[in-house]
Amino acid sequence: MRRTLRAAAVPVTLAALAATANTAPATATSGPATPAPPYERVLNGTFDTAKTPWWSSGSTPTTVTGGRLCADVPAGTTNVWDSMIAEDTIPLEADQPYTLTFTASASVNATTHAVLQLGIAPHTTTFNKAIALTPAPRTFTVTGVSKTADLHGQLSFQQGGAAVPFTLCLDDVSLTGGVVPPGGGRSFGSPVRANQYGYQTSGPKKASVVNASRRPVPWRLLDDRGRTVRGGMTRVQGDDAESGDHVHIADFSSYRRPGTGYTLHVGDDSSEPFDIGADPYTALSKDALSYFYAARSGTPIEAAYAGADYARPAGHVGVAPNKGDTDVPCLPGTCDYSLDVSGGWYDAGDQGKYVVNGALAAWQLMDSYERSRAQGNHQGAGDGLLSIPENHNGVPDVLDESRWEMEFLLSMQVPAGQPLAGTVHHKIHDLAWTALPTRPDQDPQPRYLHAPSTAATLNLAAAGAQCARVWARYDKAFAARCLTAATTAWHAALAHPDLFAPDSDSVGGGAYDDTRVADEFSWAATELYATTGDRTYLRHIDARISTDGFSWRDTDGLTDLTIARLPGRFPAPMAAAARKRVTAVADAFVRDEQRQGYPNPYLPADGGYVWGSNSAAANNAVVIATAYDLTHRARYRDAVLESLDYLLGRNALNQSFVTGYGERASHNQHTRIWAHELDPALPNPPKGSLAGGPDSALQDPVAQQNLPGCAPATCYIDEIFAYSTNEVAINWNSALAWVATFAAAR
């Protein structure tokens, strides 16, 4: 996946801080005031080893040579911006001066334009200065005053329209200005953090309160008319390492009257409003599942099902400008055939489709069905629940939706008669990254199949075996196709156990590299044994669930989850051991949730949040929910509900990470399809979309510019270019859908 504050709040905060700095009263000092150091706004202006995050026009290839960024500028282009080198997502503050310094040379006397402007409409310009270049390197300085406050500043060097080709080299690029230090200017709103959507009447109802007091403080619960309906004293949780906050807990679980517009007050501070209801999570379950229809590839998204704002033509079906997914060749050097791999779901912020992510997401939808059917829950196993073309067809909607992905996964298998027959292509995506926004039907990039991998092959084996099991009662022919593909993939993986996707294959799509596949072998063997009862698979079942959780790369835990879900299909000692391990890991996750100021079942041992940390929280909640199914102990159910509190606003950011759920809900997630932040004609991501969440590694330029020094639990920003913290992804929404469906059934 390559893919707050609400985004609108960031420029407002920057502008407000700038105004405060300019109007602050003078104070007496014993000597001359020390001027504030200039804040550097450019990332990697020295080009010591790499050019990231700088980019260039397709006509102007760049390389790092001798610690300089050098570009081959073509002749014959028309506009000055037809050849440019740029860095995006530079934060700008209104009415603040900015100073650019850089060293540059050209192989012939030439001109470049140094430009600081918004990189999106209306492209407001801070400066645009023509610079005369010579073969001898010279240092230049350009200044200007920003007219806007925005995170989308763009610094560029533009040299299109050249009469002759030349080489331009840049070094020591520095842009300073503004009064807000990098990582500053953020406000998380009220210190009273609650689930901004709703609490179950019969479940736990708690809020986290940032308060420096070392003693309990009073709280009041107010209804929508401002009347106090309950009160009490907080419990001092203490210092929270992941957020840096001193946290109290306000527990109003004893209040069970349904209603809307409740707020929790501590002193003069108030939470965002929330509801209390008998069944608040049915709507979230449906919306989280409806995400997948909106993410479908190869079919029109119809207004009748998705709503007018989300309707769009079919993407990647070979209609110009698409090259299409109906006849996709292999990346040169990997095979000499083409496959029809249309359909499936777009994985994340890009428009690639990846077997390892897709198989996990499809598995979670099918697992939710198996779980719901075993529990007698028609909410999770019924027909006609979702607004999709297949509803009311006699098949549970969650299976209809998972089939859309399964058909794609089946199409990625290498055909018989070809080298590596039976293995599975790792992924299919564009040759190069497309711009944001790019609607799928408007994507002009050629698309390629990437080489098969053992991980992808085993993912198909696992998901295919499960598919055969759950579809047997609804479509025996499809179930047979799934099982044939699964067993073929299994034998192909045994024959080719070391086909690894390289970590360098990350242009135009994510790499999804994985060199440890023992976990996938165990997971696939588990699913195949559960479906077929063939004892030859038993000796391959050796992975164990652990407090590391599970993900697309690390599937160890799925072995035990499947055995625990279907104990009657496995030898009794194996089932008992799996049950014991699942409950032990769930206990650890519950302890992790309870020891924090905010109820997150994800507590990394090294203190660092990873890319997609919200999916880790949701997946850990799946483990806790499974422990509830095994034991029916209320503390597991309560822990799952509190994990939803975390995702829906009871966190260090006071941020609901689910679009459409809460007053401060994420809505600018990184995606090329639903890019309202960049194009008002496009919608925000659909209601029920889960944002990736805090990532303390700061793996994108927006995060690096705006979040340095952040406490791990606050390393998040609701900004469309912040792909490492704010992407959408199918395997994140599948986890949310699973947990919400569990909560809706309680």
NUBA-621908 format. One record per residue (C-alpha): residue in one letter; x, y, z. Coordinates in pm, whole numbers, padded with zeros to 5 digits, always signed. Layout:
N
aXYZ...
END
This chain:
746
m+00000+00000+00000r+00166+00320-00123r-00059+00471-00124t-00599+01529+01256l-00698+01701+01248r-00936+01734+00961a-00748+01857+00656a-00930+02188+00661a-00817+02245+01018v-00448+02242+00932p-00430+02558+00717v-00660+02737+00961t-00429+02646+01246l-00121+02753+01050a-00280+03087+00970a-00392+03140+01327l-00046+03071+01464a+00107+03305+01209a-00132+03579+01311t-00058+03518+01678a+00315+03543+01616n+00272+03870+01426t+00051+04036+01689a+00200+03907+02014p+00270+04188+02262a+00628+04288+02325t+00785+04179+02653a+01074+04323+02845t+01406+04147+02797s+01752+04193+02933g+01906+04209+02588p+01836+04187+02217a+01571+03929+02126t+01707+03615+01965p+01537+03567+01631a+01360+03235+01578p+01563+03000+01359p+01437+02972+01004y+01236+02656+00955e+01347+02437+00667r+01055+02333+00444v+01232+02122+00180l+01299+01754+00226n+01627+01620+00086g+01762+01935-00070t+02119+01802-00075f+02063+01487-00286d+02341+01303-00107t+02209+00958-00194a+01862+00980-00348k+01612+01212-00513t+01298+01119-00316p+01059+01302-00271w+01151+01512-00576w+00982+01416-00902s+01008+01531-01262s+00800+01545-01578g+00797+01234-01794s+00990+01431-02056t+01264+01515-01807p+01434+01211-01652t+01650+01279-01348t+01938+01104-01174v+02148+01178-00869t+02504+01234-00990g+02784+01336-00759g+02542+01450-00491r+02346+01667-00734l+02005+01616-00895c+02060+01633-01270a+01787+01640-01534d+01790+01586-01909v+01583+01878-02040p+01434+01821-02387a+01404+02076-02663g+01087+02155-02851t+00831+02157-02571t+00575+02436-02569n+00505+02550-02213v+00754+02632-01942w+00589+02371-01718d+00627+02097-01982s+00968+02024-01828m+00983+02054-01453i+01142+01918-01136a+00931+01956-00822e+00866+01871-00461d+00505+01867-00340t+00316+01898-00011i+00518+02185+00132p+00322+02357+00412l+00264+02727+00352e+00140+02994+00594a-00051+03300+00483d+00130+03637+00488q+00462+03476+00574p+00786+03536+00376y+00973+03244+00219t+01333+03234+00103l+01464+02989-00153t+01835+02931-00200f+01987+02678-00437t+02291+02606-00650a+02236+02530-01017s+02418+02491-01346a+02334+02393-01703s+02538+02232-01976v+02463+02537-02195n+02342+02885-02112a+01974+02834-02034t+01683+02956-01825t+01481+02791-01551h+01194+02934-01350a+01199+02889-00974v+00834+02868-00867l+00665+02836-00529q+00290+02793-00561l+00002+02572-00462g+00032+02241-00642i-00347+02219-00672a-00614+02464-00784p-00615+02764-00768h-00232+02737-00792t-00178+03056-00592t+00180+03173-00651t+00427+03292-00385f+00705+03360-00637n+00794+03280-00999k+01145+03394-01088a+01338+03342-01412i+01692+03223-01339a+01975+03250-01594l+02193+02938-01580t+02549+02888-01702p+02782+02587-01714a+02949+02715-01396p+02748+02635-01079r+02607+02949-00914t+02403+03006-00599f+02071+03191-00624t+01824+03340-00378v+01454+03402-00442t+01202+03546-00193g+00826+03592-00178v+00529+03614+00059s+00267+03339+00064k-00088+03451+00000t-00245+03133+00135a-00226+02880+00416d-00223+02527+00281l-00039+02195+00299h-00021+02164-00080g+00266+02399-00157q+00483+02300-00453l+00840+02411-00519s+00938+02357-00882f+01205+02435-01136q+01043+02478-01478q+01240+02494-01803g+01006+02386-02082g+01024+02554-02423a+01401+02517-02453a+01542+02567-02805v+01812+02305-02752p+01836+02013-02510f+02057+02056-02204t+02140+01907-01868l+02030+02093-01556c+02188+02013-01217l+02060+02128-00877d+02212+02110-00531d+02172+02254-00181v+01807+02348-00231s+01667+02518+00079l+01332+02682+00139t+01283+02853+00473g+00992+03049+00613g+00683+03040+00831v+00645+03061+01205v+00499+02717+01272p+00780+02468+01340p+00770+02132+01159g+00537+01912+01358g+00372+02211+01527g+00042+02385+01475r-00175+02083+01546s-00481+02086+01768f-00673+01777+01867g-00980+01960+01991s-01140+01876+02322p-00941+01677+02580v-01258+01471+02637r-01235+01187+02382a-01536+00961+02328n-01668+00724+02065q-01807+00992+01833y-02063+00759+01678g-02242+00556+01940y-02234+00320+02236q-02443+00008+02287t-02696+00041+02568s-02580-00289+02720g-02210-00242+02654p-01924-00048+02812k-01948+00329+02781k-01624+00506+02863a-01438+00818+02757s-01071+00909+02786v-00992+01251+02929v-00661+01434+02900n-00619+01601+03239a-00305+01682+03436s-00469+01618+03774r-00327+01330+03975r-00662+01290+04147p-01005+01201+04010v-01209+01487+03865p-01588+01514+03822w-01764+01439+03494r-02120+01496+03375l-02320+01323+03101l-02559+01564+02926d-02845+01474+02692d-02931+01656+02371r-03124+01922+02568g-02826+02001+02788r-02964+01829+03097t-02729+01636+03326v-02844+01274+03327r-02552+01110+03505g-02238+01216+03687g-01938+01073+03862m-01565+01091+03919t-01294+00987+03675r-01045+00710+03739v-00685+00824+03696q-00529+00599+03430g-00199+00789+03439d+00070+00866+03186d+00008+00706+02850a+00339+00623+02682e+00212+00600+02324s+00041+00941+02326g+00236+01134+02587d-00095+01225+02756h-00191+01203+03121v-00527+01030+03096h-00834+00982+03311i-01119+00741+03237a-01482+00846+03274d-01705+00539+03300f-02078+00591+03239s-02158+00229+03152s-02443+00221+03404y-02641+00471+03197r-02855+00277+02947r-03120+00512+02815p-03117+00526+02432g-03086+00868+02277t-02896+01096+02043g-02670+01395+02093y-02521+01301+02428t-02202+01480+02537l-01962+01415+02822h-01832+01717+03014v-01528+01756+03235g-01505+02110+03369d-01549+02344+03073d-01452+02077+02819s-01703+01874+02623s-01672+01565+02406e-01802+01546+02053p-02168+01434+02051f-02257+01064+02040d-02558+00836+02051i-02657+00549+02278g-02862+00272+02122a-02950-00094+02136d-02788-00168+01799p-02561+00109+01675y-02331-00116+01471t-02564-00265+01211a-02526+00050+01002l-02147+00042+01034s-02139-00325+00938k-02334-00254+00619d-02132+00053+00528a-01798-00119+00588l-01909-00404+00360s-02057-00167+00101y-01708-00023+00057f-01620-00327-00154y-01885-00265-00418a-01756+00092-00458a-01403-00050-00498r-01495-00302-00769s-01293-00313-01088g-01420-00416-01429t-01785-00318-01385p-01984+00006-01379i-02054+00132-01028e-02423+00210-01052a-02601+00496-00879a-02888+00263-00792y-02656+00076-00556a-02376+00314-00460g-02552+00649-00489a-02512+00916-00754d-02190+01059-00609y-02012+00724-00636a-02141+00611-00976r-01868+00573-01238p-01802+00382-01561a-01632+00046-01554g-01258+00075-01508h-00988-00120-01689v-01209-00297-01941g-01012-00192-02250v-01217+00117-02336a-00991+00409-02425p-00792+00552-02263n-00767+00225-02063k-00539-00048-02184g-00766-00276-01984d-00738-00589-01768t-00902-00822-02019d-00578-00914-02198v-00287-00827-01969p+00065-00931-02069c+00339-01023-01830l+00603-00775-01732p+00880-00824-01991g+01110-01107-01897t+00861-01290-01674c+00636-01477-01922d+00516-01467-02283y+00136-01492-02248s-00155-01269-02149l-00446-01328-01912d-00791-01186-01860v-00768-01063-01501s-01059-00821-01505g-01278-00782-01200g-01172-00794-00838w-01132-00499-00606y-00889-00210-00638d-00656-00271-00350a-00594+00068-00196g-00505+00423-00294d-00373+00308-00629q-00557+00095-00884g-00345-00216-00851k-00479-00558-00757y-00268-00779-00532v-00329-01144-00455v-00188-01140-00102n-00406-00849+00010g-00708-00962-00187a-00700-01316-00055l-00685-01198+00306a-00974-00955+00250a-01185-01220+00075w-01097-01468+00353q-01216-01224+00621l-01548-01172+00445m-01596-01547+00409d-01482-01604+00768s-01734-01346+00887y-02001-01546+00703e-01887-01874+00859r-01881-01715+01201s-02223-01551+01157r-02383-01871+01031a-02240-02072+01320q-02376-01814+01566g-02718-01796+01396n-02663-01431+01308h-02865-01339+01000q-02713-00991+00999g-02384-01137+00885a-02513-01430+00682g-02826-01299+00515d-02933-01218+00161g-03060-00873+00064l-02866-00686+00334l-02636-00488+00105s-02706-00256-00184i-02530-00459-00452p-02649-00601-00786e-02650-00958-00650n-02879-00898-00353h-03194-01111-00323n-03037-01390-00530g-03063-01654-00260v-02697-01617-00158p-02572-01421+00145d-02454-01080+00027v-02118-01110+00202l-02048-01419-00008d-02162-01246-00326e-01915-00966-00255s-01630-01202-00169r-01696-01392-00493w-01620-01078-00692e-01266-01096-00557m-01240-01475-00569e-01312-01475-00943f-01020-01237-00989l-00792-01448-00770l-00873-01756-00976s-00787-01570-01295m-00435-01493-01167q-00331-01860-01172v-00073-01958-01433p-00247-02176-01696a-00165-02540-01757g+00106-02593-02015q+00297-02279-01916p+00616-02268-01710l+00527-02254-01339a+00176-02381-01417g-00050-02366-01113t+00143-02093-00937v-00020-01752-00906h+00089-01412-01033h+00170-01187-00740k-00004-00874-00868i-00123-00664-01161h-00093-00286-01178d+00008+00015-01384l+00354+00048-01531a+00398+00382-01354w+00219+00577-01083t-00078+00778-01203a-00158+01119-01066l-00416+01191-00797p-00698+01197-00884t-00731+00944-01167r-01064+00768-01205p-01017+00401-01307d-01183+00441-01647q-00950+00734-01721d-00626+00552-01637p-00408+00553-01954q-00120+00346-01815p-00030+00005-01959r-00080-00270-01702y+00127-00583-01650l+00113-00913-01470h+00405-00947-01231a+00590-01271-01174p+00428-01553-00976s+00519-01588-00609t+00493-01869-00360a+00310-01638-00118a+00042-01552-00375t+00012-01918-00473l-00052-02024-00115n-00293-01737-00061l-00504-01870-00347a-00476-02220-00202a-00607-02098+00135a-00883-01869+00008g-00981-02118-00262a-01022-02400-00010q-01236-02180+00210c-01435-02071-00096a-01507-02434-00180r-01637-02492+00172v-01868-02192+00202w-02003-02207-00152a-02084-02578-00151r-02444-02514-00040y-02505-02232-00290d-02312-02309-00610k-02151-02650-00632a-01985-02577-00967f-01816-02265-00835a-01715-02449-00518a-01555-02719-00733r-01364-02456-00936c-01231-02305-00616l-01118-02640-00478t-00951-02743-00802a-00761-02414-00813a-00667-02448-00444t-00529-02800-00473t-00347-02713-00796a-00193-02410-00625w-00091-02621-00325h+00102-02869-00536a+00258-02586-00736a+00376-02421-00415l+00534-02748-00299a+00716-02767-00632h+00822-02400-00621p+00862-02304-00252d+01103-02015-00307l+00940-01779-00558f+00967-01452-00368a+00831-01114-00475p+01119-00862-00468d+01100-00559-00240s+01229-00345-00527d+00920-00399-00744s+00741-00087-00625v+00695+00143-00924g+00332+00185-01022g+00222-00038-00735g+00325-00175-00397a+00590-00447-00371y+00419-00667-00110d+00740-00862-00070d+00745-01165+00157t+01034-01409+00189r+00898-01615+00481v+00624-01844+00352a+00613-02118+00617d+00314-01932+00763e+00132-01936+00430f+00203-02308+00389s+00046-02374+00729w-00257-02152+00664a-00322-02309+00323a-00286-02661+00462t-00531-02573+00741e-00797-02450+00500l-00746-02744+00266y-00772-02994+00550a-01083-02821+00688t-01248-02855+00348t-01127-03195+00231g-01032-03392+00544d-00726-03517+00356r-00479-03606+00632t-00177-03544+00411y-00221-03174+00488l-00192-03224+00865r+00187-03249+00870h+00212-02902+00717i+00000-02736+00988d+00254-02593+01229a+00205-02216+01254r+00081-02064+01581i-00104-01748+01670s+00100-01500+01873t+00078-01149+02009d+00234-01029+01682g-00116-01061+01539f-00176-01134+01170s-00156-00943+00844w-00115-01004+00471r+00254-01077+00529d+00227-01271+00855t-00055-01524+00834d+00053-01755+01120g-00248-01662+01331l-00497-01762+01062t-00405-02127+01120d-00529-02122+01478l-00826-01898+01403t-00957-02144+01143i-00902-02445+01368a-01073-02267+01659r-01364-02168+01432l-01410-02527+01302p-01297-02756+01586g-01510-03047+01470r-01312-03073+01147f-00974-03121+01321p-00828-03379+01558a-00944-03302+01911p-00597-03236+02058m-00520-02994+01774a-00849-02809+01827a-00799-02788+02204a-00446-02650+02164a-00561-02391+01911r-00844-02281+02139k-00601-02241+02429r-00360-02033+02219v-00633-01807+02080t-00769-01728+02426a-00420-01668+02565v-00338-01421+02287a-00678-01257+02330d-00602-01217+02700a-00278-01041+02612f-00458-00808+02369v-00720-00725+02634r-00443-00643+02882d-00275-00421+02622e-00604-00241+02564q-00668-00189+02933r-00322-00064+03021q-00341+00226+02776g-00514+00558+02813y-00697+00491+02488p-00852+00144+02428n-00635+00013+02147p-00577-00365+02144y-00264-00293+01939l+00035-00210+02162p+00363-00252+01972a+00648-00382+02182d+00891-00124+02045g+00644+00163+02091g+00632+00238+01718y+00308+00233+01523v+00326+00067+01180w+00174+00148+00841g-00190+00039+00871s-00190+00037+01250n-00570+00064+01250s-00592-00266+01065a-00368-00418+01333a-00612-00288+01596a-00909-00433+01405n-00737-00767+01342n-00647-00797+01709a-01012-00728+01787v-01100-01021+01559v-00886-01244+01782i-01058-01112+02094a-01400-01166+01936t-01304-01523+01850a-01213-01577+02215y-01562-01455+02303d-01714-01710+02065l-01508-01982+02232t-01585-01883+02593h-01880-01639+02594r-01697-01433+02854a-01834-01079+02860r-01494-00918+02906y-01397-01024+02555r-01714-00875+02409d-01656-00553+02603a-01297-00533+02480v-01412-00563+02117l-01664-00283+02167e-01397-00064+02325s-01167-00129+02031l-01442+00021+01814d-01447+00316+02054y-01080+00367+01967l-01140+00358+01591l-01441+00590+01624g-01276+00872+01816r-01167+00766+02163n-00801+00807+02080a-00516+01051+02123l-00615+01245+01811n-00984+01282+01901q-01032+01149+01548s-01280+00900+01412f-01087+00700+01155v-01407+00588+00979t-01551+00817+00713g-01901+00937+00794y-01890+00825+01157g-01828+01115+01394e-01791+01491+01396r-01415+01468+01340a-01411+01179+01095s-01139+01104+00839h-01254+01195+00489n-00941+01284+00291q-00791+00936+00269h-00530+00865+00004t-00715+00736-00301r-00721+00820-00670i-01094+00755-00700w-01257+00950-00415a-01039+01261-00413h-01275+01542-00312e-00991+01729-00143l-00828+01776-00484d-01136+01795-00707p-01466+01917-00560a-01652+01731-00836l-01537+01401-00682p-01674+01254-00358n-01491+01177-00037p-01431+00808+00030p-01758+00623+00094k-01913+00616+00436g-01757+00332+00633s-01404+00365+00487l-01127+00298+00740a-00814+00514+00735g-00478+00345+00787g-00401+00523+01114p-00091+00644+01297d+00245+00543+01148s+00536+00665+01356a+00789+00580+01082l+00659+00883+00883q+00692+00715+00543d+00558+00986+00314p+00654+01350+00254v+00338+01493+00413a+00406+01302+00732q+00772+01398+00726q+00687+01765+00677n+00402+01792+00927l+00452+01523+01192p+00817+01524+01305g+00844+01467+01677c+00492+01323+01703a+00409+01080+01981p+00350+00742+01809a-00026+00741+01868t-00057+01089+01712c+00147+01028+01395y-00151+01073+01166i-00293+01343+00943d-00614+01338+00740e-00454+01456+00417i-00486+01287+00078f-00112+01279+00005a-00030+01131+00348y-00041+00778+00214s+00154+00617+00497t-00099+00726+00759n-00418+00787+00566e-00467+00531+00292v-00767+00308+00237a-00722-00064+00168i-00945-00365+00117n-00780-00573+00388w-00829-00288+00636n-01198-00252+00555s-01248-00629+00567a-01119-00625+00925l-01350-00335+01016a-01646-00511+00852w-01571-00832+01045v-01556-00653+01380a-01861-00434+01311t-02064-00741+01209f-01962-00909+01535a-02066-00600+01732a-02398-00574+01548a-02487-00927+01654r-02431-00876+02027
END
